[in-house]
Amino acid sequence: MHTVAILVLDQTVVYDMAIPVEVFGRVRLPDGRRPYRVQVCGTQPYVATEIFTIHPPWGLDALADADTIIVPGCESAEPPPATVLEALRDAAARGTRIASICGGAFTLAATGLLDGLAATTHWTAAEPFAEMFPKVEVRPDVLYVDNGQFLTSAGASAGLDLCLHMVRRDLGSAIAADAARLAVTPLEREGGQAQYIVHEQHPVPRGSLLEPTLTWIEDHLGEDLTLEVMAARCGMSTRTFSRRFREHTGTTPLQWLLRARVRRAQYLLEHTDHSVERIAVQAGFGSATAFRERFKRVAGTTPHAYRAAFRGPR
């Protein structure tokens, strides 16, 4: 039997903990046997969450016998205890599979085990994660990353995607599909975390020379806005405009324009009945083909799938 140890620390996110408990605890083989033994392990007899107190039946020493360790996220900003980091390193040295859910990537990365590897976490935490762990390649646009022994997932329900992925790795697609049906979720979701990211632009200081130009660009996204047109609007050469633009926004004028157009398209997909062809023109992509290609590149899904997932009141 494969033992899955779920590590709960102070201020553990309850949802992150519950996902692997439910997924691995409910898996059944065709003959009715349970292939997984699930153990909730803690560093102390009682662990506080924002909602209730958990009494972990197993202690930190149980990690030594685990085949898989799941590290949920924590609400606490305190660094994980040294004993936890050492236990995870020891488990990794034995070949134990270790996976994190959402903010649990911070605990896993603190061990140094993710150095030189790709990893993900909730998209709102991707930037501070990258600053805290510069040796880890952060991929904020995916639902999960599988490095073999070490796996990380994005936030919330992406932990469910990761757990189902591990079941499929262990037992095959048929068993994983049954587990997905029990959870009332698809075995594979279209797109990645990118479709949930709010593409905010870098703030420009008020009174900046670029502020009026950026406001004008937002109001004229449906027009043919070349670098020359934007630079002329600001009264600069293209070289000077590009340099000043990067200094103030941290990106290029054309990348900023693409994000502004995608953001406009997202709003129109959510709040109007306009066709994809009409939205392509309104957001400044020109043709529906160019719109679909660029939208999927940034949002990680198609305009049609995005509308189906996020359609709001018109």
N, C-alpha and C positions, 0 to 999 in steps of 0.2 A: 504494500500500500504506500502511495506517495504522500508524504507529510507536508502540508502547507502551513507554515507558521506566519501569523499576522502580527506584526510588531506594533503595539500601541504605546505611545508616549504621552506625556502630559499635553492636554489640549488637542488630542487626536481629532481629526475631522471624522465625525461619525459615519457620514456617507461613504467616505473612502474606505473605512474599515468594513462596513457592511457589504460592499460589493463583492469582495473575494470570499467573505463568509457565505454569502448566498450562492454565488456561482459554483465554487468548488464543493460546497456542502451538499448541493442538490444533484450533482452529476451522478448518473447511473450507467453501468454497463448493460448490454443487452440481457444478461442473465440476472440483472437486479443488484449486482454487487456495487459497493461504493469504491471507486478507485482512489479517492482522496481522503486523508484524515486531516481535518482542519483544527488548528490550535491557535488560540488567541494568547499572545505572550506579552508580558509587561515587565517593566523594570522595578515595579513596586506593587504591593498588594492592591492598591486602589489608584486608578488613573482618572483624573478629572477631565471632562469635556465641557463644552459650553452648555450642554443640555442635561447630562446626567453623569454619574460616576460609574466607571467600569471596574469590575473585579476580575482581572485576567486569571484564568485557571492555571496558566503556566507562567513560569518566570523566564528570565533572559537565558538561562542555561538550556532551555528547550531548543534554542536556535541551533545548537550543536548537532541535533538529530534531524533537522529539517532538510527536506529535499528542495523546497522552494520557500523563500522568505518574501513576504509582501510588506512594503513600508508605506503606510498611508501618510497623507499630509497632516500637518499640525497647524493650529491657529497661533501657537506661541512663536514669538520671534527669537526665543532663547536658543542658543546652539544646542544640538543634541549632546547628551552626556557622553563622556569619554568611554565609559563602559559599553555603550551601545555601538559606538564607532568601532571599537576593538572587536566586539562580537561579530559585527558584519564583516570586518576584514578577515577574521578567522574563518568564518563560514565561506567566504569567497575563496580562500586558500584551499579549502576542502572541495571546491568545485560546486558548491551550492548555488542554485539559480536564485538571483535576487531581483525583484521588480519593485518599482515605486509607482504610486498613484498620485497624480497631481503634485502638490507641494512636497510629497515624500521624496522627490528628486533632490531637494535641498539636503536632506539627511543622507541620502545615498552618495551625493557628490562630495559631502563633507568627509567621507572616508578616503577620498582620492581614487576610488575604484572606477570612476567615470572619466578620469583624465585621459585625454587623447581619443575619447569616443564621442559619438553623437548622442544627444539626449533631448528630451522635451519635458515641458511642464505646462501648467496653465498659461495661456498666452498673456495674461495680465502680469504674470511673474517672470516672463522670459527675460526682460531687460535686467532686472536686479539679479536674476540667476546668472546671466552672462557676466555681469560685473563681479559677482562674488566668486565665480568659478571660471576664470578665463581659459583654463586648459580644456574645458568641455565645449564641444561644438553644439550650440543650442539650435534646435530646429522647432521654432514656434508654430509652424504651419501644418504639423502632422498630428494624428491622433495618438500614435505611440511609436516608439523606436525599439527594435529588437536587435541587440548586439550579441545574441547567443546566450551568454551567462547573465548579462545585465540588461534589464528592460526598463523603460520608463514610459509613462503615459501622460497625456494632457489632463485637463481638469474634468471633474464631475463624471459624466457618463463615458468618457474616453477610457476610464478605468475598467468599465464593463467590456469595452472592445478588447482591451489588453488581456483581461482574464479569459475571455472566449478564445482569443488567439493562442494563449498558452494551453488551453484544453485541446485545441486542434493540433498543436504541436505534439502534445503528449499522447492523444488517443485517436486522432484522425478527425476528418471533417464530419462524418456521420454523427459521432457522439457530440461534437461541438455544436452541430446544427440542432440537436435535441436540446442542448443546454440553452441555446439562443431562443428556441421556441418557448421554453419554460420562462425565460426572462422577458418574453414578448418583445424581442428586438431582432433586427437582422444580424446574421453572422458577420457580414461586412457592410459597413456604411460607405456610401459614395462620398468622395472628397475627403478632406482632412480638417484640421482645426482652423485652417485659414478662413473657412466660410463663416466662422463665428467671430472673427476679429473685427473690431471697430477700427477702421483705418483713419485714425485721427492724424491731422497734419501737425508738424512741429510748430509751436507757437512763434509768432513774429512779434518782437517788441512793439508796443504801441508807439506811434509817431515815427516808426521806421520808414525809410525812403521806399521800401518795398510794399508797405501795407496797402496803399491805394491801388497798386498794380495787382496784388493778390486778390483784393476784393473785386476788382474789375474782371479778373480771370474767372472767378467763381460765378460771376453774373453772365459770362459769355462762353460757357463751356461747350455750347453747341456749335461754335464757330471754328474756323480753321486757325488754331492758335499755334503758329510756328515759333521757334526760338526768336526769330527776327521780329515777329509781331510783338511778342511780350517785351523784348528788349527796347523796341521803339516806344512802346507805351510808357516805359520807365525812363526814356530819354538817355539810354546807355547803349554802348556797343555790345554785341553779343558776348564778347569775351569778358568785359567788365560786369555785365549783368549776370553771367553764369558764376563768376567768382563771388560777387556780392550775395547772390542767391544762396550758394552753398554756405557762406559764412553765417547767414541769418537763419537758414532752415535746416542745414545739415544734409541736404540732398540736392539733386539737380532740378532745374526748372521742368524738364520733361517728365521726370519721375514724380514730381509734385503734381503736375498736371494729370498724369495717369491716375494717381490715387484720388484726386478730386473728382475725376470722371467716374471712377468705379464707385465712389461714395454716392455720387448723384444717381447712378444707375441702381444702386442698392435701395435707395429711398424710393425711386420710381417703381421698382419691382415689388416693394413691400406695400406701397400705398396707392397704386393706380392699376387700372385694367389695360394700360397701354401695351401694345404688342412689342415684341423684342425689336422689331425693325424700327418702330417709332422711338423707343428708348435709346436705341443705338444712335439715332440722329440727335435726340435731345441732350444726350450726355457727351456728344462730340466724337463718337467712334466712327462715324461715317457709315460703314456698312454693318449689317447684322453679323457677317462672318468675322470681321475684325473685332466686333464687340464680344462675341462668344469666346474667341481665342484669348483676348486680353483679360476678360473678366475671369475666366477659368484660371489663368496664370496667377492672378492676384488673389482671388477669393477661393480657389481650390475646388470650385464646383461650377456647374453650368448655370446660366441665368434662369432657366426653367426650374431646375432643382432648387435653386436659392429661393425663388418665389414660392414654391410649394412648401418649403420649410419655414419661411419667415413672413408669410403674407400677413399683414396687419390690417387694421381698419382703414378704409380709403378716406 
